[in-house]
């Protein structure tokens, strides 16, 4: 990709050589002062539509402005990318270099010509610059091929609804969904937790617990306590709030004695623990 810091430094150098302030440059190209500041600090790149204007203003070529030559970028700037794509083979590297400068529809158009030459790691790198439709197609392709391990790398760019449906398909095929858990909806996570609890028991929820709401965790914990007391709470206690655990401890001591709370002692408030023992024995 183009080096944003180097491009920003070049813009700053050219602006100063033309004795312009950042505000004056912003006014000349019709953008905000903050945008120019971000360019020069290497935090963002000029929109592709602004490149010819900047180059003309500074009396340089686009290649000089960006610090490297790209015939593909030049074809986009000159609005002849369709012709260029028909007569040239585009490499993944060429596309990756200019992707941050492209509008999503143009990025999609070019990506469709080079997709087959990309490695997944390269595709993930350019997903922020293409439309969500491309990410969806890629996610669907990975799921259909059973490549669930790599689906997690694409998940941040895929709509939650599609991931929820994929999670359902994966579970029906006996596949684990841990790699996409952070991107699933709260309703889907709750359904998954309930199902996993019924089938595998309370300790089996440790992998999904960090992504569950307290309401869901408490509901399942109450079911578990009613069935088995606190003996399976060791693994899940870190994910439950102390107020709830303190309440369970009071219940357990009243019905089964102090020994019943041993699985959750490290997670109780010391003051509550002292009060419980004093109330029962002192």
C-alpha positions as CSV (number, residue, x, y, z in Angstrom):
1,X,0.0,0.0,0.0
2,X,1.0,3.6,-0.3
3,X,2.9,4.9,2.7
4,X,0.5,7.4,4.2
5,X,3.3,9.0,6.3
6,X,5.5,9.5,3.2
7,X,2.6,10.9,1.2
8,X,1.7,13.2,4.0
9,X,5.2,14.4,4.3
10,X,5.3,15.1,0.5
11,X,2.1,17.1,0.7
12,X,3.5,19.1,3.6
13,X,6.7,19.7,1.7
14,X,4.9,20.9,-1.5
15,X,2.5,23.1,0.5
16,X,5.4,24.9,2.2
17,X,7.3,25.2,-1.0
18,X,4.3,27.1,-2.4
19,X,4.1,29.2,0.7
20,X,0.6,28.1,1.6
21,X,-0.9,27.4,5.0
22,X,-2.9,24.3,5.7
23,X,-6.1,26.5,5.7
24,X,-5.2,28.0,2.3
25,X,-4.6,24.5,0.8
26,X,-7.9,23.3,2.2
27,X,-9.7,26.3,0.7
28,X,-8.1,25.7,-2.7
29,X,-9.2,22.1,-3.0
30,X,-12.5,22.4,-1.2
31,X,-11.9,20.4,1.9
32,X,-11.6,21.0,5.6
33,X,-8.5,22.2,7.4
34,X,-8.7,19.0,9.5
35,X,-8.5,16.8,6.4
36,X,-5.2,18.5,5.3
37,X,-3.8,18.2,8.8
38,X,-4.7,14.5,8.8
39,X,-3.0,14.0,5.4
40,X,0.2,15.7,6.6
41,X,0.3,13.7,9.8
42,X,0.0,10.5,7.8
43,X,-3.4,9.6,9.4
44,X,-5.3,9.5,6.1
45,X,-4.9,9.8,2.3
46,X,-6.4,12.3,-0.1
47,X,-9.6,11.1,-1.9
48,X,-8.7,9.8,-5.3
49,X,-10.7,12.6,-6.9
50,X,-8.5,15.1,-5.3
51,X,-5.2,13.7,-6.6
52,X,-5.3,15.4,-10.0
53,X,-6.3,18.7,-8.4
54,X,-3.4,18.5,-5.9
55,X,-0.9,17.5,-8.6
56,X,-1.9,20.4,-10.8
57,X,-1.8,22.8,-7.9
58,X,1.7,21.8,-6.9
59,X,2.9,21.4,-10.5
60,X,3.9,17.7,-10.1
61,X,2.6,14.4,-11.4
62,X,0.4,12.1,-9.3
63,X,3.2,9.6,-9.2
64,X,5.5,12.2,-7.7
65,X,2.8,13.2,-5.2
66,X,2.3,9.6,-4.1
67,X,6.0,8.6,-4.3
68,X,5.4,5.7,-6.6
69,X,4.0,4.9,-10.0
70,X,0.8,2.9,-10.5
71,X,-0.7,2.5,-13.9
72,X,-3.9,1.0,-12.4
73,X,-4.4,4.1,-10.2
74,X,-3.7,6.3,-13.2
75,X,-6.4,4.5,-15.1
76,X,-8.9,5.1,-12.3
77,X,-8.0,8.8,-12.0
78,X,-8.5,9.2,-15.8
79,X,-11.8,7.3,-15.7
80,X,-10.6,4.5,-18.0
81,X,-10.3,1.7,-15.5
82,X,-12.8,-0.5,-17.4
83,X,-10.6,-0.4,-20.5
84,X,-7.4,-1.0,-18.5
85,X,-8.9,-4.0,-16.7
86,X,-9.9,-5.6,-20.0
87,X,-6.4,-5.4,-21.5
88,X,-4.2,-5.9,-18.4
89,X,-3.7,-8.6,-15.7
90,X,-4.0,-7.0,-12.3
91,X,-2.1,-8.6,-9.4
92,X,-3.2,-8.7,-5.8
93,X,-0.3,-6.5,-4.8
94,X,-1.3,-3.8,-7.3
95,X,-4.9,-3.7,-6.1
96,X,-3.9,-3.8,-2.4
97,X,-1.7,-0.7,-3.0
98,X,-4.4,1.5,-4.3
99,X,-7.4,0.1,-2.3
100,X,-7.3,2.7,0.4
101,X,-7.8,5.4,-2.2
102,X,-10.8,3.9,-4.0
103,X,-14.5,4.3,-3.4
104,X,-16.2,0.9,-2.5
105,X,-18.0,0.5,-5.8
106,X,-14.7,1.0,-7.7
107,X,-12.8,-1.2,-5.4
108,X,-15.5,-3.9,-5.9
109,X,-15.2,-3.6,-9.7
110,X,-11.4,-4.0,-9.6
111,X,-11.5,-6.7,-6.9
112,X,-13.8,-8.9,-9.1
113,X,-11.0,-9.0,-11.7
114,X,-8.3,-10.1,-9.3
115,X,-10.1,-12.1,-6.6
116,X,-8.8,-15.5,-7.7
117,X,-5.2,-14.4,-7.3
118,X,-5.6,-13.3,-3.7
119,X,-4.5,-15.2,-0.6
120,X,-7.0,-15.0,2.3
121,X,-4.6,-12.8,4.3
122,X,-4.5,-10.3,1.5
123,X,-8.2,-10.3,1.1
124,X,-8.7,-9.6,4.8
125,X,-6.3,-6.7,4.5
126,X,-8.4,-5.0,1.8
127,X,-11.9,-5.8,3.3
128,X,-12.2,-2.3,4.9
129,X,-12.0,-0.8,1.5
130,X,-14.6,-2.9,-0.4
131,X,-18.4,-3.0,0.0
132,X,-20.0,-5.3,2.6
133,X,-21.3,-7.4,-0.4
134,X,-17.8,-8.6,-1.1
135,X,-17.2,-9.6,2.5
136,X,-20.6,-11.4,2.5
137,X,-19.7,-13.4,-0.6
138,X,-16.3,-14.3,0.8
139,X,-17.9,-15.4,4.2
140,X,-20.4,-17.5,2.4
141,X,-17.8,-19.1,0.2
142,X,-15.7,-20.0,3.3
143,X,-18.7,-21.4,5.0
144,X,-19.8,-23.5,2.0
145,X,-16.3,-24.9,1.7
146,X,-16.2,-25.8,5.4
147,X,-13.3,-23.4,6.0
148,X,-14.7,-22.3,9.4
149,X,-11.3,-21.6,10.9
150,X,-10.7,-18.8,8.5
151,X,-14.2,-17.4,8.6
152,X,-13.3,-15.7,11.9
153,X,-10.9,-13.4,10.0
154,X,-13.7,-12.2,7.8
155,X,-16.4,-12.0,10.4
156,X,-15.7,-8.4,11.6
157,X,-16.7,-7.2,8.1
158,X,-19.9,-9.3,7.8
159,X,-23.4,-8.3,8.9
160,X,-24.5,-9.8,12.1
161,X,-27.7,-11.3,10.6
162,X,-25.7,-13.3,8.1
163,X,-23.3,-14.5,10.8
164,X,-26.2,-15.6,13.0
165,X,-27.5,-17.7,10.1
166,X,-24.1,-19.2,9.4
167,X,-23.7,-20.0,13.1
168,X,-27.0,-22.0,12.9
169,X,-25.7,-23.9,9.9
170,X,-22.4,-24.6,11.5
171,X,-24.0,-25.9,14.7
172,X,-26.4,-28.1,12.7
173,X,-23.3,-29.6,11.0
174,X,-21.6,-30.2,14.4
175,X,-19.0,-27.5,13.9
176,X,-17.9,-25.2,16.7
177,X,-18.6,-21.5,16.4
178,X,-16.1,-20.1,18.8
179,X,-14.2,-18.1,16.1
180,X,-17.2,-16.0,15.4
181,X,-18.7,-15.7,18.9
182,X,-17.7,-12.0,19.3
183,X,-19.7,-11.0,16.2
184,X,-23.0,-12.9,16.9
185,X,-26.1,-11.2,18.2
186,X,-27.1,-11.4,21.8
187,X,-30.2,-13.4,20.9
188,X,-28.1,-16.0,19.0
189,X,-25.6,-16.2,21.8
190,X,-28.4,-16.7,24.4
191,X,-29.9,-19.5,22.3
192,X,-26.4,-21.1,21.9
193,X,-25.8,-20.9,25.6
194,X,-29.1,-22.5,26.5
195,X,-28.6,-25.3,24.1
196,X,-25.0,-25.9,25.2
197,X,-26.1,-25.9,28.9
198,X,-28.9,-28.5,28.2
199,X,-26.6,-30.7,26.2
200,X,-23.2,-30.4,28.1
201,X,-23.8,-28.8,31.4
202,X,-22.8,-25.6,33.2
203,X,-19.0,-25.9,32.9
204,X,-19.3,-26.2,29.1
205,X,-20.3,-22.5,29.0
206,X,-16.9,-21.1,29.9
207,X,-15.9,-20.5,26.3
208,X,-19.0,-18.5,25.5
209,X,-19.5,-16.8,28.9
210,X,-17.4,-13.7,28.1
211,X,-19.9,-12.8,25.4
212,X,-23.1,-13.4,27.3
213,X,-25.2,-10.8,29.1
214,X,-25.5,-11.0,32.9
215,X,-29.2,-11.7,32.5
216,X,-28.5,-14.9,30.5
217,X,-25.7,-16.0,32.8
218,X,-27.8,-15.4,35.9
219,X,-30.8,-17.3,34.5
220,X,-28.7,-20.3,33.6
221,X,-26.9,-20.1,36.9
222,X,-30.2,-20.2,38.8
223,X,-31.2,-23.3,36.9
224,X,-27.9,-24.9,37.7
225,X,-28.1,-24.0,41.4
226,X,-31.6,-25.5,41.6
227,X,-30.4,-28.8,40.1
228,X,-26.9,-29.2,41.5
229,X,-26.2,-26.5,44.0
230,X,-22.8,-24.8,43.7
231,X,-20.6,-27.8,43.0
232,X,-20.2,-26.9,39.2
233,X,-19.7,-23.2,39.7
234,X,-15.9,-23.1,39.9
235,X,-15.4,-22.4,36.2
236,X,-18.3,-20.1,35.7
237,X,-18.1,-18.0,38.9
238,X,-15.6,-15.5,37.4
239,X,-18.2,-14.4,34.9
240,X,-21.1,-13.9,37.4
241,X,-21.5,-10.6,39.3
242,X,-20.6,-10.7,43.0
243,X,-24.0,-9.5,44.2
244,X,-25.6,-12.6,42.6
245,X,-22.9,-14.9,44.0
246,X,-23.2,-13.4,47.5
247,X,-27.0,-14.1,47.4
248,X,-26.4,-17.7,46.3
249,X,-23.9,-18.1,49.1
250,X,-26.5,-17.0,51.7
251,X,-29.0,-19.5,50.3
252,X,-26.5,-22.3,50.2
253,X,-25.3,-21.8,53.8
254,X,-28.9,-21.7,55.1
255,X,-29.8,-25.0,53.4
256,X,-26.6,-27.0,53.2
257,X,-24.1,-25.4,55.6
258,X,-20.8,-23.5,55.1
259,X,-19.1,-26.3,53.2
260,X,-21.6,-25.9,50.4
261,X,-20.1,-22.5,49.3
262,X,-16.5,-23.8,48.9
263,X,-16.6,-23.7,45.1
264,X,-17.3,-19.9,45.1
265,X,-15.5,-18.7,48.2
266,X,-12.7,-16.9,46.2
267,X,-15.4,-14.9,44.4
268,X,-17.3,-13.7,47.4
269,X,-16.9,-10.3,49.2
270,X,-14.9,-10.9,52.4
271,X,-17.3,-8.9,54.4
272,X,-20.3,-10.9,53.2
273,X,-18.4,-14.2,53.9
274,X,-17.6,-13.0,57.4
275,X,-21.2,-12.0,58.0
276,X,-22.5,-15.4,56.7
277,X,-20.3,-17.4,59.0
278,X,-21.1,-15.1,62.1
279,X,-24.8,-15.4,61.4
280,X,-24.6,-19.1,61.2
281,X,-22.2,-20.1,64.0
282,X,-21.5,-17.1,66.3
